[in-house]
Amino acid sequence: MPARLVPGMSYQMSPFWNQSAVFMLRWLVFRLMFSSGMCKIMSGDPTWAEGTALTYHYWTQPMPSWVSAYAHRLPLMVHKISCWGHFVVELGCPFAVFLPYGRLAQVCFLGLAGLQVGILATGNYGFFNLLSMLVPILLLDDSVVPQPIAQWLHPYVMQSHTYSSHAWLFILPALALVAIT
């Protein structure tokens, strides 16, 4: 997670709560993506096992976009490669959330975000894909944030990380959410 966008910035929140919040968000990414892949396997639908589920998916999703018509007409081999790519991203990349920052984590971020961009382009799931794209930002280190963006965010980051002694009150809803799911 981009813990510091500006070198030398300090936090007043205790490291325990900061690390706990990061772990909960990483666990959310893992559960969201890994569960998406596992539900396809556990459904028993033979089209997922054969890799042909995307041959009809574009017309059977809730609200197909205009791109779905073109995606539906792609060759069978493209559908199969896309289907197996879904499995690689949804079942493999979530494990990267528990790795230290590095190239593998960045590649997995690109995979997770790219999958959501593809789903967003071919279907209409509201803001769910946008949220699913933003949460894996935890996989990125500060070094990948371009300098102009870091400078632009500097005042906001400084304001948002001056915690009071009651910062734990903001952590409790997240703890409750993780506990009940």
TORDO-996629 format. One record per atom (N, C-alpha, C): x negated, y, z negated; residue in one letter. Coordinates in steps of 0.001 Angstrom, whole numbers, padded with zeros to 6 digits, always signed. Example, Ala and Ser with C-alpha at 12.3 -4.5 7.8 and 13.67 -1.06 7.14 Angstrom:
-013190-005690-007800a
-012300-004500-007800a
-013200-003300-007800a
-012850-002250-007080s
-013670-001060-007140s
-012900+000030-007870s
***
This chain:
-000854-001175+000000m
+000000+000000+000000m
-000893+001229+000000m
-000541+002228+000799p
-001339+003445+000766p
-001269+004086-000613p
-002213+003741-001469a
-002202+004239-002837a
-002710+005661-002906a
-003640+005985-002047r
-004175+007344-002025r
-004307+007775-000578r
-003641+008821-000219l
-003802+009373+001126l
-004908+010411+001143l
-005281+010898-000024v
-006301+011926-000121v
-007384+011431-001081v
-008655+011406-000646p
-009718+010936-001547p
-009771+011767-002820p
-009971+011088-003938g
-010103+011771-005212g
-008800+012056-005920g
-007678+011701-005319m
-006401+011963-005954m
-006209+011000-007122m
-005755+011497-008238s
-005585+010635-009403s
-004106+010505-009733s
-003785+009458-010435y
-002423+009184-010855y
-002330+009276-012357y
-001166+009700-012826q
-000941+009742-014259q
-000168+008523-014725q
+000327+007717-013777m
+001050+006511-014130m
+000045+005416-014485m
+000399+004576-015435s
-000527+003518-015844s
-000728+002523-014702s
-001910+001950-014593p
-002189+000988-013527p
-001262-000219-013561p
-000827-000624-014770f
+000054-001783-014859f
+001350-001557-014092f
+001986-000395-014305w
+003264-000140-013637w
+003061+000062-012153w
+001991+000703-011777n
+001705+000900-010370n
+001520-000446-009678n
+000747-001334-010265q
+000519-002655-009682q
+001786-003491-009693q
+002606-003361-010722s
+003864-004101-010787s
+004818-003662-009685s
+004903-002367-009462a
+005783-001859-008405a
+005307-002331-007037a
+004016-002302-006810v
+003467-002766-005537v
+003740-004252-005365v
+003567-005035-006418f
+003835-006472-006322f
+005299-006734-005988f
+006216-006000-006619m
+007643-006204-006344m
+007979-005877-004896m
+007390-004818-004370l
+007637-004482-002968l
+007026-005523-002034l
+005851-006029-002380r
+005247-007086-001572r
+006107-008347-001613r
+006640-008667-002776w
+007518-009827-002911w
+008775-009629-002064w
+009287-008412-002002l
+010448-008111-001163l
+010138-008376+000307l
+008976-007929+000778v
+008575-008176+002170v
+008481-009676+002415v
+007831-010376+001506f
+007674-011820+001673f
+009031-012507+001762f
+009914-012215+000812r
+011225-012884+000783r
+012067-012535+001991r
+012051-011297+002394l
+012855-010864+003542l
+012429-011582+004814l
+011149-011560+005107m
+010678-012132+006368m
+010626-013656+006326m
+010116-014225+005241f
+010005-015680+005163f
+011396-016325+005146f
+012330-015718+004437s
+013703-016240+004408s
+014347-016183+005785s
+014024-015151+006548s
+014576-015049+007903s
+014119-016220+008760s
+012864-016590+008643g
+012363-017719+009408g
+012899-019047+008901g
+012950-019196+007580m
+013412-020466+007014m
+014893-020725+007285m
+015715-019680+007309c
+017143-019908+007559c
+017363-020417+008978c
+016503-020040+009903k
+016610-020560+011268k
+016279-022048+011304k
+015249-022428+010572i
+014853-023837+010538i
+015884-024667+009776i
+016332-024161+008631m
+017247-024911+007777m
+018677-024955+008318m
+018993-024136+009315s
+020353-024129+009854s
+020708-025428+010552s
+019710-026147+011017g
+019981-027391+011731g
+020378-027179+013179g
+020364-025952+013631d
+020714-025642+015017d
+019600-026149+015929d
+019903-027059+016842p
+018844-027618+017684p
+018210-026600+018639p
+018903-025505+018919t
+018330-024524+019847t
+017104-023837+019252t
+017065-023676+017921w
+015870-023102+017309w
+014722-024093+017383w
+015022-025367+017174a
+013977-026388+017250a
+013445-026536+018676a
+014301-026347+019659e
+013896-026466+021063e
+013288-025170+021598e
+013491-024092+020865g
+012967-022798+021306g
+013841-022112+022337g
+015092-022517+022445t
+015984-021936+023457t
+017062-021034+022856t
+016979-020732+021578a
+018022-019936+020919a
+018169-018543+021523a
+017076-017982+022021l
+017155-016617+022551l
+017793-016561+023931l
+018046-017722+024552t
+018696-017704+025865t
+020142-017218+025765t
+020767-017369+024607y
+022125-016855+024431y
+022238-015843+023291y
+021191-015669+022530h
+021234-014769+021376h
+021592-013337+021771h
+021073-012867+022876y
+021257-011459+023243y
+022718-011096+023477y
+023556-012077+023841w
+024975-011793+024060w
+025832-012144+022859w
+025307-012860+021894t
+026118-013282+020749t
+025806-012521+019469t
+024887-011573+019512q
+024592-010789+018322q
+025699-009757+018105q
+025747-009122+016943p
+026871-008232+016617p
+027178-007163+017658p
+026219-006371+018028m
+026455-005314+019020m
+025256-005241+019954m
+025278-005993+021050p
+024123-005959+021953p
+023931-004583+022570p
+022681-004230+022786s
+022386-002948+023434s
+022248-003179+024938s
+022037-002108+025675w
+021899-002244+027123w
+020626-003015+027485w
+019626-003012+026588v
+018398-003755+026838v
+018659-005260+026776v
+019690-005659+026019s
+020016-007077+025892s
+020339-007715+027230s
+020974-006973+028112a
+021308-007520+029430a
+020046-007883+030200a
+019035-007053+030095y
+017775-007342+030780y
+017002-008461+030077y
+017023-008452+028753a
+016326-009496+028002a
+016957-010861+028271a
+018268-010887+028434h
+018970-012143+028703h
+018534-012759+030038h
+018172-011937+030988r
+017805-012406+032324r
+016330-012818+032447r
+015581-012727+031382l
+014179-013136+031437l
+014082-014652+031642l
+012986-015118+032218p
+012834-016563+032448p
+012856-017368+031145p
+013209-018638+031256l
+013312-019524+030100l
+011996-019580+029321l
+010879-019605+030011m
+009589-019688+029327m
+009349-018464+028435m
+009779-017295+028876v
+009638-016079+028060v
+010498-016202+026806v
+011701-016745+026949h
+012567-016946+025776h
+011935-017922+024790h
+011346-018987+025302k
+010719-019974+024416k
+009504-019379+023706k
+008682-018642+024430i
+007508-018008+023814i
+007956-016994+022763i
+008996-016236+023061s
+009521-015264+022094s
+010062-015970+020852s
+010741-017069+021058c
+011308-017818+019934c
+010203-018346+019029c
+009166-018943+019610w
+008061-019450+018806w
+007267-018296+018185w
+007222-017169+018874g
+006590-015987+018291g
+007332-015503+017060g
+008677-015582+017098h
+009469-015249+015915h
+009041-016108+014730h
+008907-017405+014970f
+008524-018305+013886f
+007133-017992+013349f
+006204-017687+014224v
+004845-017358+013780v
+004873-016107+012910v
+005592-015093+013375v
+005639-013834+012623v
+006419-013995+011327v
+007592-014639+011393e
+008448-014716+010211e
+007959-015718+009170e
+007254-016750+009592l
+006803-017763+008639l
+005317-017647+008292l
+004530-016993+009136g
+003102-016873+008875g
+002690-015537+008292g
+003176-014475+008889c
+002759-013132+008461c
+003168-012757+007041c
+004293-013233+006521p
+004628-012841+005148p
+003573-013223+004107p
+002779-014249+004377f
+001745-014630+003410f
+000632-013589+003343f
+000532-012740+004358a
-000501-011698+004356a
-000227-010614+003330a
+001004-010529+002830v
+001293-009487+001838v
+000548-009727+000540v
+000082-010946+000312f
-000639-011253-000917f
-002150-011246-000719f
-002609-010934+000486l
-004040-010868+000770l
-004558-009463+000498l
-005859-009321+000268p
-006425-007977+000160p
-006295-007249+001504p
-006396-005943+001458y
-006311-005161+002682y
-007415-005580+003636y
-007125-005561+004902g
-008124-005921+005895g
-007480-006079+007260g
-008259-006573+008197r
-007778-006716+009574r
-006598-007668+009692r
-006642-008798+008957l
-005544-009760+009035l
-004244-009128+008556l
-004313-008357+007488a
-003122-007674+006983a
-002608-006658+008005a
-003513-005962+008686q
-003098-004992+009706q
-002456-005686+010897q
-003015-006824+011306v
-002434-007585+012414v
-001043-008087+012035v
-000904-008560+010808c
+000407-009022+010353c
+001403-007872+010266c
+000946-006700+009852f
+001836-005539+009868f
+002335-005268+011277f
+001415-005294+012245l
+001814-005062+013631l
+002803-006126+014104l
+002598-007366+013683g
+003531-008427+014042g
+004906-008208+013444g
+004947-007909+012148l
+006226-007694+011471l
+006950-006467+012018l
+006222-005374+012199a
+006846-004155+012728a
+007237-004351+014194a
+006390-005035+014967g
+006713-005288+016372g
+007951-006145+016532g
+008099-007145+015671l
+009309-007973+015702l
+010548-007123+015453l
+010467-006236+014483q
+011618-005378+014186q
+011909-004402+015320q
+010872-003914+015982v
+011085-003029+017139v
+011805-003790+018245v
+011390-005034+018477g
+012052-005845+019495g
+013504-006122+019161g
+013775-006435+017907i
+015155-006680+017483i
+015966-005397+017573i
+015363-004283+017192l
+016043-002986+017267l
+016372-002609+018711l
+015467-002936+019645a
+015690-002595+021052a
+016798-003434+021676a
+016939-004681+021252t
+017915-005564+021897t
+019217-005712+021127t
+019298-005186+019940g
+020526-005311+019158g
+020760-004095+018297g
+021933-004049+017702n
+022294-002916+016871n
+022623-003425+015481n
+021653-003348+014601y
+021854-003768+013217y
+021804-002576+012274y
+022119-001411+012785g
+022118-000212+011965g
+020720+000158+011508g
+020596+000560+010263f
+019310+000994+009744f
+018505-000156+009156f
+019043-001376+009191f
+018347-002517+008603f
+016967-002719+009224f
+016875-002621+010545n
+015581-002817+011192n
+014599-001714+010834n
+015084-000499+010679l
+014194+000596+010286l
+013623+000352+008893l
+014476-000091+007979l
+013996-000400+006631l
+013033-001582+006658l
+013354-002589+007456s
+012486-003758+007553s
+011151-003426+008208s
+011124-002357+008974m
+009881-001907+009597m
+009018-001108+008616m
+009654-000390+007711l
+008918+000488+006803l
+008309-000243+005611l
+008980-001264+005102v
+008491-001926+003903v
+007128-002591+004122v
+006854-003207+005282p
+005524-003806+005464p
+004364-002808+005541p
+004645-001526+005428i
+003562-000538+005381i
+002626-000854+004207i
+003136-001624+003253l
+002302-002058+002133l
+001055-002803+002599l
+001089-003364+003784l
-000046-004125+004299l
-001172-003228+004800l
-000903-001957+004947l
-001891-001040+005504l
-002685-000351+004401l
-003926-000125+004689d
-004811+000585+003782d
-004797+002068+004160d
-005303+002896+003290d
-005351+004334+003563d
-006172+004662+004799d
-007135+003830+005122s
-008036+004136+006237s
-007337+004150+007588s
-006143+003558+007682v
-005441+003541+008972v
-004556+004767+009172v
-004412+005579+008125v
-003606+006798+008248v
-004452+007866+008941v
-004012+008349+010095p
-004787+009387+010793p
-004954+010628+009918p
-006086+011256+010025q
-006421+012406+009184q
-005389+013537+009267q
-004878+013907+010460p
-003875+014986+010483p
-002612+014641+009694p
-002203+013385+009736i
-001016+012987+008977i
-001313+013021+007485i
-002499+012546+007088a
-002875+012577+005672a
-002912+014010+005156a
-003428+014941+005961q
-003469+016343+005542q
-002059+016929+005461q
-001193+016528+006378w
+000181+017029+006360w
+000934+016492+005142w
+000676+015236+004759l
+001354+014625+003623l
+000770+015040+002279l
-000411+015628+002270h
-001114+015949+001035h
-000237+016649-000003h
+000488+017734+000315p
+001282+018386-000734p
+002392+017494-001264p
+003008+016681-000407y
+004108+015817-000841y
+003606+014676-001708y
+002473+014128-001353v
+001900+013032-002131v
+001489+013529-003497v
+000904+014705-003560m
+000477+015253-004841m
+001687+015483-005739m
+002803+015993-005181q
+003985+016238-005989q
+004637+014938-006435q
+004691+013946-005534s
+005416+012723-005851s
+004650+011808-006791s
+003376+012064-007032h
+002608+011196-007894h
+002211+011863-009208h
+002917+012900-009588t
+002701+013468-010912t
+003845+012952-011777t
+003615+011821-012420y
+004651+011144-013169y
+004727+011670-014592y
+005923+011604-015134s
+006097+011971-016529s
+005852+010746-017393s
+005973+010927-018691s
+005775+009789-019593s
+006937+008803-019503s
+008019+009186-018848h
+009180+008310-018696h
+009248+007697-017300h
+008121+007491-016682a
+008088+006942-015327a
+008652+005531-015273a
+008602+004816-016382w
+009109+003442-016398w
+010597+003388-016123w
+011321+004494-016365l
+012754+004512-016075l
+013030+004324-014589l
+012086+004737-013736f
+012266+004583-012303f
+011908+003172-011844f
+011155+002461-012654i
+010759+001098-012323i
+011856+000106-012691i
+012645+000406-013719l
+013650-000537-014184l
+014656-000965-013109l
+015195-000060-012289p
+016118-000528-011241p
+015455-001512-010283p
+014201-001281-009958a
+013492-002214-009078a
+013307-003556-009759a
+012972-003546-011044l
+012844-004808-011791l
+014166-005554-011828l
+015249-004850-012058a
+016557-005482-012086a
+016936-006080-010736a
+016626-005369-009683l
+016927-005850-008337l
+016159-007133-008042l
+014893-007162-008397v
+014093-008370-008186v
+014603-009508-009056v
+015017-009196-010262a
+015477-010253-011185a
+016773-010903-010713a
+017682-010140-010134i
+018973-010720-009753i
+018956-011364-008373i
+017905-011122-007583t
+017885-011732-006252t
+017052-012968-006207t
***
